[in-house]
Amino acid sequence: MHTVIVLAVGFALLGGTPGTATAALVFLPLWFVGAAINLYVGVKRAGYSIGDEAPIFVLVFAIPAAAGVLAWWKLR
């Protein structure tokens, strides 16, 4: 459930950016940082190993990032 919430936050952040190609590109590093913070919390506070959290990090980052790249491509 936590992963779904984090993904929803990613899409909300992407949806909250102005409809420009530059905003879609700015979203990518911001979302990378957000996904990395989620990874850190999973390792430090929840007690998961990096090996357990790495696939979740990829999933959490890649899905909204793909939407951001698609938005950039459509808006450029």
A tleap script that builds the chain and sets N, CA, C and O, in Angstrom:
source leaprc.protein.ff14SB
mol = sequence {
  NMET HIE THR VAL ILE VAL LEU ALA VAL GLY
  PHE ALA LEU LEU GLY GLY THR PRO GLY THR
  ALA THR ALA ALA LEU VAL PHE LEU PRO LEU
  TRP PHE VAL GLY ALA ALA ILE ASN LEU TYR
  VAL GLY VAL LYS ARG ALA GLY TYR SER ILE
  GLY ASP GLU ALA PRO ILE PHE VAL LEU VAL
  PHE ALA ILE PRO ALA ALA ALA GLY VAL LEU
  ALA TRP TRP LYS LEU CARG
}
set mol.1.N position { 0.821 -1.200 0.000 }
set mol.1.CA position { 0.000 0.000 0.000 }
set mol.1.C position { 0.864 1.264 0.000 }
set mol.1.O position { 0.526 2.267 -0.628 }
set mol.2.N position { 1.978 1.189 0.715 }
set mol.2.CA position { 2.862 2.350 0.779 }
set mol.2.C position { 3.392 2.701 -0.616 }
set mol.2.O position { 3.495 3.877 -0.966 }
set mol.3.N position { 3.723 1.691 -1.399 }
set mol.3.CA position { 4.237 1.931 -2.752 }
set mol.3.C position { 3.195 2.641 -3.608 }
set mol.3.O position { 3.536 3.536 -4.382 }
set mol.4.N position { 1.944 2.255 -3.478 }
set mol.4.CA position { 0.863 2.898 -4.239 }
set mol.4.C position { 0.737 4.362 -3.826 }
set mol.4.O position { 0.527 5.230 -4.674 }
set mol.5.N position { 0.863 4.637 -2.547 }
set mol.5.CA position { 0.781 6.021 -2.061 }
set mol.5.C position { 1.939 6.842 -2.620 }
set mol.5.O position { 1.741 7.971 -3.067 }
set mol.6.N position { 3.143 6.280 -2.596 }
set mol.6.CA position { 4.312 7.005 -3.114 }
set mol.6.C position { 4.159 7.256 -4.611 }
set mol.6.O position { 4.496 8.337 -5.093 }
set mol.7.N position { 3.658 6.274 -5.348 }
set mol.7.CA position { 3.404 6.477 -6.775 }
set mol.7.C position { 2.374 7.578 -6.998 }
set mol.7.O position { 2.522 8.388 -7.912 }
set mol.8.N position { 1.336 7.615 -6.174 }
set mol.8.CA position { 0.318 8.662 -6.289 }
set mol.8.C position { 0.922 10.036 -6.026 }
set mol.8.O position { 0.561 11.014 -6.681 }
set mol.9.N position { 1.838 10.108 -5.071 }
set mol.9.CA position { 2.519 11.380 -4.800 }
set mol.9.C position { 3.338 11.804 -6.021 }
set mol.9.O position { 3.363 12.983 -6.374 }
set mol.10.N position { 4.000 10.851 -6.658 }
set mol.10.CA position { 4.775 11.163 -7.863 }
set mol.10.C position { 3.908 11.706 -8.975 }
set mol.10.O position { 4.262 12.692 -9.621 }
set mol.11.N position { 2.769 11.067 -9.201 }
set mol.11.CA position { 1.864 11.559 -10.241 }
set mol.11.C position { 1.251 12.898 -9.858 }
set mol.11.O position { 1.011 13.738 -10.725 }
set mol.12.N position { 0.992 13.109 -8.570 }
set mol.12.CA position { 0.459 14.401 -8.121 }
set mol.12.C position { 1.493 15.501 -8.330 }
set mol.12.O position { 1.155 16.606 -8.755 }
set mol.13.N position { 2.751 15.197 -8.031 }
set mol.13.CA position { 3.815 16.177 -8.257 }
set mol.13.C position { 3.948 16.493 -9.742 }
set mol.13.O position { 4.102 17.654 -10.120 }
set mol.14.N position { 3.891 15.480 -10.570 }
set mol.14.CA position { 3.963 15.706 -12.020 }
set mol.14.C position { 2.760 16.506 -12.507 }
set mol.14.O position { 2.905 17.414 -13.325 }
set mol.15.N position { 1.585 16.172 -12.010 }
set mol.15.CA position { 0.376 16.893 -12.404 }
set mol.15.C position { 0.334 18.319 -11.898 }
set mol.15.O position { -0.352 19.165 -12.471 }
set mol.16.N position { 1.064 18.592 -10.826 }
set mol.16.CA position { 1.088 19.934 -10.262 }
set mol.16.C position { 2.072 20.871 -10.929 }
set mol.16.O position { 2.108 22.063 -10.624 }
set mol.17.N position { 2.879 20.330 -11.847 }
set mol.17.CA position { 3.830 21.184 -12.561 }
set mol.17.C position { 3.105 21.894 -13.698 }
set mol.17.O position { 2.156 21.349 -14.262 }
set mol.18.N position { 3.538 23.092 -14.037 }
set mol.18.CA position { 2.916 23.789 -15.175 }
set mol.18.C position { 3.087 22.957 -16.447 }
set mol.18.O position { 4.036 22.182 -16.570 }
set mol.19.N position { 2.182 23.121 -17.366 }
set mol.19.CA position { 2.186 22.318 -18.589 }
set mol.19.C position { 3.226 22.738 -19.593 }
set mol.19.O position { 2.882 23.102 -20.717 }
set mol.20.N position { 4.485 22.699 -19.222 }
set mol.20.CA position { 5.560 23.029 -20.151 }
set mol.20.C position { 6.542 21.869 -20.223 }
set mol.20.O position { 6.624 21.048 -19.309 }
set mol.21.N position { 7.271 21.815 -21.301 }
set mol.21.CA position { 8.262 20.756 -21.469 }
set mol.21.C position { 9.370 20.892 -20.434 }
set mol.21.O position { 9.869 19.886 -19.928 }
set mol.22.N position { 9.759 22.112 -20.114 }
set mol.22.CA position { 10.808 22.329 -19.119 }
set mol.22.C position { 10.370 21.828 -17.752 }
set mol.22.O position { 11.165 21.224 -17.033 }
set mol.23.N position { 9.131 22.067 -17.385 }
set mol.23.CA position { 8.624 21.607 -16.090 }
set mol.23.C position { 8.647 20.082 -16.013 }
set mol.23.O position { 8.937 19.515 -14.959 }
set mol.24.N position { 8.346 19.429 -17.112 }
set mol.24.CA position { 8.386 17.970 -17.129 }
set mol.24.C position { 9.811 17.460 -16.934 }
set mol.24.O position { 10.020 16.435 -16.285 }
set mol.25.N position { 10.780 18.162 -17.486 }
set mol.25.CA position { 12.177 17.765 -17.300 }
set mol.25.C position { 12.673 18.080 -15.895 }
set mol.25.O position { 13.472 17.323 -15.343 }
set mol.26.N position { 12.218 19.172 -15.311 }
set mol.26.CA position { 12.600 19.523 -13.941 }
set mol.26.C position { 12.031 18.497 -12.959 }
set mol.26.O position { 12.635 18.226 -11.921 }
set mol.27.N position { 10.879 17.933 -13.285 }
set mol.27.CA position { 10.263 16.923 -12.439 }
set mol.27.C position { 11.172 15.717 -12.239 }
set mol.27.O position { 11.198 15.146 -11.149 }
set mol.28.N position { 11.911 15.321 -13.255 }
set mol.28.CA position { 12.699 14.082 -13.203 }
set mol.28.C position { 13.728 14.064 -12.072 }
set mol.28.O position { 13.719 13.115 -11.288 }
set mol.29.N position { 14.612 15.055 -11.941 }
set mol.29.CA position { 15.555 14.986 -10.816 }
set mol.29.C position { 14.863 15.168 -9.462 }
set mol.29.O position { 15.289 14.592 -8.461 }
set mol.30.N position { 13.808 15.962 -9.435 }
set mol.30.CA position { 13.072 16.118 -8.172 }
set mol.30.C position { 12.456 14.793 -7.746 }
set mol.30.O position { 12.504 14.430 -6.571 }
set mol.31.N position { 11.885 14.082 -8.689 }
set mol.31.CA position { 11.279 12.796 -8.360 }
set mol.31.C position { 12.342 11.759 -8.010 }
set mol.31.O position { 12.094 10.884 -7.181 }
set mol.32.N position { 13.518 11.841 -8.626 }
set mol.32.CA position { 14.606 10.938 -8.265 }
set mol.32.C position { 14.975 11.117 -6.802 }
set mol.32.O position { 15.169 10.140 -6.080 }
set mol.33.N position { 15.070 12.360 -6.371 }
set mol.33.CA position { 15.380 12.650 -4.965 }
set mol.33.C position { 14.266 12.112 -4.061 }
set mol.33.O position { 14.538 11.506 -3.024 }
set mol.34.N position { 13.021 12.336 -4.458 }
set mol.34.CA position { 11.905 11.824 -3.667 }
set mol.34.C position { 11.911 10.313 -3.558 }
set mol.34.O position { 11.664 9.771 -2.481 }
set mol.35.N position { 12.190 9.621 -4.652 }
set mol.35.CA position { 12.254 8.159 -4.636 }
set mol.35.C position { 13.441 7.678 -3.811 }
set mol.35.O position { 13.358 6.653 -3.135 }
set mol.36.N position { 14.547 8.419 -3.867 }
set mol.36.CA position { 15.722 8.062 -3.062 }
set mol.36.C position { 15.435 8.237 -1.570 }
set mol.36.O position { 15.902 7.444 -0.753 }
set mol.37.N position { 14.678 9.260 -1.217 }
set mol.37.CA position { 14.287 9.440 0.187 }
set mol.37.C position { 13.412 8.273 0.632 }
set mol.37.O position { 13.557 7.778 1.750 }
set mol.38.N position { 12.515 7.837 -0.230 }
set mol.38.CA position { 11.689 6.669 0.086 }
set mol.38.C position { 12.563 5.428 0.288 }
set mol.38.O position { 12.304 4.635 1.193 }
set mol.39.N position { 13.587 5.253 -0.537 }
set mol.39.CA position { 14.525 4.156 -0.381 }
set mol.39.C position { 15.237 4.241 0.963 }
set mol.39.O position { 15.346 3.245 1.678 }
set mol.40.N position { 15.717 5.422 1.301 }
set mol.40.CA position { 16.428 5.639 2.560 }
set mol.40.C position { 15.540 5.305 3.760 }
set mol.40.O position { 15.979 4.640 4.699 }
set mol.41.N position { 14.314 5.762 3.723 }
set mol.41.CA position { 13.383 5.484 4.822 }
set mol.41.C position { 13.117 3.983 4.922 }
set mol.41.O position { 13.045 3.439 6.024 }
set mol.42.N position { 12.974 3.326 3.805 }
set mol.42.CA position { 12.746 1.892 3.822 }
set mol.42.C position { 13.906 1.118 4.421 }
set mol.42.O position { 13.701 0.111 5.098 }
set mol.43.N position { 15.130 1.586 4.174 }
set mol.43.CA position { 16.313 0.903 4.693 }
set mol.43.C position { 16.552 1.274 6.155 }
set mol.43.O position { 16.774 0.395 6.988 }
set mol.44.N position { 16.509 2.553 6.468 }
set mol.44.CA position { 16.858 3.007 7.821 }
set mol.44.C position { 15.748 2.794 8.840 }
set mol.44.O position { 16.011 2.347 9.957 }
set mol.45.N position { 14.528 3.104 8.473 }
set mol.45.CA position { 13.449 3.048 9.460 }
set mol.45.C position { 12.659 1.755 9.416 }
set mol.45.O position { 12.285 1.224 10.462 }
set mol.46.N position { 12.399 1.242 8.229 }
set mol.46.CA position { 11.584 0.026 8.121 }
set mol.46.C position { 12.423 -1.236 8.266 }
set mol.46.O position { 11.887 -2.319 8.500 }
set mol.47.N position { 13.739 -1.096 8.128 }
set mol.47.CA position { 14.624 -2.233 8.345 }
set mol.47.C position { 14.832 -3.150 7.160 }
set mol.47.O position { 15.368 -4.247 7.322 }
set mol.48.N position { 14.424 -2.733 5.971 }
set mol.48.CA position { 14.662 -3.545 4.785 }
set mol.48.C position { 16.108 -3.388 4.334 }
set mol.48.O position { 16.757 -2.388 4.639 }
set mol.49.N position { 16.601 -4.373 3.615 }
set mol.49.CA position { 17.951 -4.263 3.063 }
set mol.49.C position { 17.887 -3.480 1.754 }
set mol.49.O position { 16.816 -3.295 1.176 }
set mol.50.N position { 19.043 -3.030 1.304 }
set mol.50.CA position { 19.111 -2.326 0.012 }
set mol.50.C position { 18.621 -3.255 -1.101 }
set mol.50.O position { 17.939 -2.815 -2.027 }
set mol.51.N position { 18.970 -4.527 -1.008 }
set mol.51.CA position { 18.521 -5.490 -2.006 }
set mol.51.C position { 17.010 -5.639 -2.062 }
set mol.51.O position { 16.438 -5.866 -3.128 }
set mol.52.N position { 16.365 -5.508 -0.904 }
set mol.52.CA position { 14.903 -5.568 -0.860 }
set mol.52.C position { 14.279 -4.295 -1.417 }
set mol.52.O position { 13.262 -4.343 -2.109 }
set mol.53.N position { 14.888 -3.167 -1.114 }
set mol.53.CA position { 14.318 -1.875 -1.486 }
set mol.53.C position { 14.660 -1.438 -2.907 }
set mol.53.O position { 13.919 -0.648 -3.492 }
set mol.54.N position { 15.751 -1.925 -3.473 }
set mol.54.CA position { 16.182 -1.473 -4.807 }
set mol.54.C position { 15.123 -1.704 -5.886 }
set mol.54.O position { 14.879 -0.794 -6.679 }
set mol.55.N position { 14.480 -2.876 -5.958 }
set mol.55.CA position { 13.451 -3.041 -6.992 }
set mol.55.C position { 12.256 -2.106 -6.784 }
set mol.55.O position { 11.648 -1.648 -7.751 }
set mol.56.N position { 11.927 -1.831 -5.540 }
set mol.56.CA position { 10.834 -0.902 -5.245 }
set mol.56.C position { 11.233 0.505 -5.669 }
set mol.56.O position { 10.416 1.247 -6.213 }
set mol.57.N position { 12.501 0.878 -5.419 }
set mol.57.CA position { 12.998 2.191 -5.852 }
set mol.57.C position { 12.865 2.335 -7.364 }
set mol.57.O position { 12.401 3.363 -7.857 }
set mol.58.N position { 13.274 1.304 -8.094 }
set mol.58.CA position { 13.189 1.355 -9.563 }
set mol.58.C position { 11.737 1.531 -9.995 }
set mol.58.O position { 11.438 2.351 -10.863 }
set mol.59.N position { 10.853 0.775 -9.401 }
set mol.59.CA position { 9.427 0.867 -9.728 }
set mol.59.C position { 8.873 2.252 -9.391 }
set mol.59.O position { 8.198 2.879 -10.208 }
set mol.60.N position { 9.167 2.715 -8.185 }
set mol.60.CA position { 8.638 4.003 -7.718 }
set mol.60.C position { 9.182 5.153 -8.565 }
set mol.60.O position { 8.461 6.113 -8.836 }
set mol.61.N position { 10.434 5.067 -8.981 }
set mol.61.CA position { 10.994 6.140 -9.802 }
set mol.61.C position { 10.548 6.022 -11.257 }
set mol.61.O position { 10.155 7.017 -11.867 }
set mol.62.N position { 10.605 4.825 -11.810 }
set mol.62.CA position { 10.443 4.647 -13.254 }
set mol.62.C position { 9.043 4.955 -13.763 }
set mol.62.O position { 8.898 5.524 -14.845 }
set mol.63.N position { 8.023 4.598 -13.020 }
set mol.63.CA position { 6.661 4.788 -13.536 }
set mol.63.C position { 6.321 6.275 -13.667 }
set mol.63.O position { 5.924 6.699 -14.753 }
set mol.64.N position { 6.459 7.091 -12.605 }
set mol.64.CA position { 6.201 8.527 -12.799 }
set mol.64.C position { 7.225 9.190 -13.731 }
set mol.64.O position { 6.884 10.126 -14.454 }
set mol.65.N position { 8.479 8.711 -13.719 }
set mol.65.CA position { 9.484 9.292 -14.615 }
set mol.65.C position { 9.116 9.036 -16.070 }
set mol.65.O position { 9.297 9.911 -16.917 }
set mol.66.N position { 8.604 7.854 -16.365 }
set mol.66.CA position { 8.166 7.564 -17.733 }
set mol.66.C position { 7.027 8.490 -18.129 }
set mol.66.O position { 6.972 8.956 -19.267 }
set mol.67.N position { 6.126 8.757 -17.205 }
set mol.67.CA position { 5.040 9.704 -17.491 }
set mol.67.C position { 5.603 11.106 -17.707 }
set mol.67.O position { 5.111 11.848 -18.557 }
set mol.68.N position { 6.635 11.475 -16.938 }
set mol.68.CA position { 7.277 12.776 -17.127 }
set mol.68.C position { 7.965 12.903 -18.478 }
set mol.68.O position { 7.887 13.945 -19.129 }
set mol.69.N position { 8.634 11.846 -18.890 }
set mol.69.CA position { 9.285 11.849 -20.214 }
set mol.69.C position { 8.237 11.910 -21.321 }
set mol.69.O position { 8.416 12.613 -22.315 }
set mol.70.N position { 7.155 11.179 -21.147 }
set mol.70.CA position { 6.062 11.235 -22.126 }
set mol.70.C position { 5.471 12.643 -22.192 }
set mol.70.O position { 5.186 13.144 -23.280 }
set mol.71.N position { 5.286 13.278 -21.048 }
set mol.71.CA position { 4.768 14.654 -21.019 }
set mol.71.C position { 5.744 15.600 -21.714 }
set mol.71.O position { 5.331 16.468 -22.484 }
set mol.72.N position { 7.043 15.431 -21.439 }
set mol.72.CA position { 8.043 16.275 -22.096 }
set mol.72.C position { 7.975 16.091 -23.603 }
set mol.72.O position { 8.005 17.064 -24.357 }
set mol.73.N position { 7.882 14.832 -24.042 }
set mol.73.CA position { 7.854 14.537 -25.469 }
set mol.73.C position { 6.623 15.162 -26.133 }
set mol.73.O position { 6.715 15.695 -27.239 }
set mol.74.N position { 5.486 15.094 -25.464 }
set mol.74.CA position { 4.254 15.660 -26.034 }
set mol.74.C position { 4.257 17.190 -26.026 }
set mol.74.O position { 3.659 17.812 -26.904 }
set mol.75.N position { 4.922 17.799 -25.046 }
set mol.75.CA position { 4.877 19.260 -24.888 }
set mol.75.C position { 6.026 19.986 -25.584 }
set mol.75.O position { 5.981 21.210 -25.708 }
set mol.76.N position { 7.027 19.288 -26.030 }
set mol.76.CA position { 8.186 19.977 -26.616 }
set mol.76.C position { 7.867 20.587 -27.949 }
set mol.76.O position { 8.735 21.201 -28.570 }
savepdb mol mol.pdb
quit
